[in-house]
C-alpha cells in the first residue's frame, strides 16, 4: 500500500483508503491484503494520524449519530462518517493507529452494510456444505471456539460477518475483522442456513427461538447501528425478514465438536430439535 489510495472491498462494498503515512499504509496493506482490490470505489476514507498520544481510544467514545452518519469531536480525536455523502475521515493522535483504523473501518462498514439493505453482525460463521452457520453471542460466549472447531470447513470469520440480501435469500460474507490474530479465514461467501445463539453448557442441545426472541438475540449482536434510535424500527423489521426465512436456535454446547451434528440437522426444515448425548 505504498500508493496513498487503495481499494478495500468487503462483501462487494468498496472504499478507497487515503493515507499519506507510508508506515501506516504499509501496515494496512499487510492487514487487509486479501481484501485489497482494483477498480472503482464510490466511498472515500481519509486517515490522518498526528504525532503524540491521545487520551482517547475510539472504543471508549460514545457514538454520536447525526443525519444518518457518525461524528467524533474530542481533543486529539476528530472524525466523521457520512454514508450518504460517501465519505469518512479520521484524524487522531495515537500510537496505536492500526487498531484505531480497524475500529473506524468497522464503524464505516456497519453503516455501509445497513445502507445496502444488510447488517454487520457480531458473529462467527462457518460454511457447512453450501450453507453458512452463523453463531452469535456476547464477547466470551464461544464464537472463536466454534470457529476453531470448524473441522476443516471454511471459516468466514470468528467475530464479524456481513449479511446482505441476494434475490430471495440472505448471503453471509467474510470480513477481515477477526478477533484472534493470525486467524485463517475463507475469503468467500455462502447462503445463510441457520442462526445459533451460543450458550456454554454441560450438555449439547438446541432450543428453537420464536421470531420475537430471535430478533432480540440478533439486535444484541448488531454493533453500531443498533445504537441509533432512528434506525431501530428498520433494524427490527430487517431482523424479522431474516428470521422469517432462516431458523434461529439457542445452541447449548460443550467446547468440542459434538454440537455439529445438531447444527447441520437444524438447517433442514424438517428438523425436530433433540438433545445430543
DATA-V883823 format. One record per helix or strand of 2 or more residues. SS is the DSSP state (h for helix, s for strand). FROM is the first residue (numbers start at 1). TO is the last residue. Records with the same first field share a line. If there is no record, write none. Layout:
SS = FROM-TO  FROM-TO
//
This chain:
s = 5-10  13-19  36-37  44-50  64-66  69-74  77-82  87-93  119-128  131-136  154-157  160-166  169-173  189-200  204-208  248-253
h = 22-31  33-35  58-60  97-115  143-148  211-219  225-227  229-245  257-266
//
